Amino acid sequence: MAAAGTLDCLQAIKWERPRLTILNQLLLPHRREYVEIATSEQAHHAIVSMQTRGAPAIAMVAALALAAEVSGLLFASNDEAREHIRGRLEYLKTSRPTAVNLFEAAGRLRAVVDEADGDVVKAYVDAAERMLEKDVADNKAIGKWGSAFLSEIDGDKVLTHCNTGALATAGHGTALGIVRNMWQDGQLGHVFFTETRPYNQGARLTAFELVSEGIPATLVCDSAVSALMAKDRDVKAVVVGADRVAANGDTANKVGTYQLAIAARFHGRAFIVAAPSTSIDLGMRDGSGIVVEERSPAEITTASGFTVASVAGGSGLESETLQIAPSGVNAWNPSFDVTPAALITAIVTERGVFVKQPGADAFDLCAAPADV
Ligand code: MRU
């Protein structure tokens, strides 16, 4: 099943019932290699090792891997199938802690199997497939809303962080989906995007998406964004995705997002969070309760990539990991940070755009589907 409108080279998740393959994002942009994910163990590994990443994609790969797994098993009864699925969903939830989408999907899928009175496996697989379709539809709605909202602000350039595009979702993307819509709507002059150390989701993945689609774009160092805003008045907004939005609007996203929000506030630019409602955790009162994943210090004391000679040669790519920091140095590597709601101009969801008026406590829907 392919997301309509997503270029074939950008399809991170391929589901052809009952077979799941994923694009190994550790090899992008230099090598496009699909890996079959047939079991929940393989999905767990793919998520932890970052072969697949991005909040919606993580949830989708977990859900569909289990669909592939149970499609190949013979259960003695519906109750046995139900027990198996419940256990595997709990296991998949232990892969990465911050993005709520995985937990939300697991909760919904558990409810499906709890309530199924016929064939439990079929009910589960059908529900996982519906999630894949809905994610694409939601992202397209977010793109439309975000582009319309940003068209009201002067300037034709935006800045984005991490990778929130087709590769991070079932297709189209959230924040990068807005950028896509702006480009299609003739509203985008240029998009700047950060390299997003240490995994370089920007330099590798967002760059790959933007180059593939011919969208005018410039890569900047994570540390160059304040200088960029000071220099270029046309950078009217920062547009980012979300891993978990708390009930008060505090937003966990890729580390570095918080400092982008501070820079945007200082320079008087809009700061937009793009998130499907599957990224919103109404059970979390504010951002202080969000568990921020800390990854291995080795991710920041080293740098990995392909040798320049092998990339230029075009075949027989050779990957290399280089030591940057001295051995024995201490390193702290939080994968996400939490941006306070007070720094967020608007949250764009598939249901519309939520804004907080100055002095107000909550975000209110300011534009809803009937308006467009
Ligand atoms: O560590 P990652 O690559 O999974 O982090 C991804 C992000 O932080 C994205 O901004 C977020 O998941 C939204 S993706 C639509």
Boltz pocket constraint, residues with backbone or C-beta under 6 A from the ligand:
constraints:
  - pocket:
      binder: B
      contacts: [[A, 52], [A, 53], [A, 54], [A, 55], [A, 56], [A, 99], [A, 161], [A, 162], [A, 163], [A, 164], [A, 165], [A, 168], [A, 169], [A, 173], [A, 174], [A, 175], [A, 201], [A, 240], [A, 241], [A, 242], [A, 243], [A, 253], [A, 254], [A, 255], [A, 274], [A, 335]]
      max_distance: 6.0
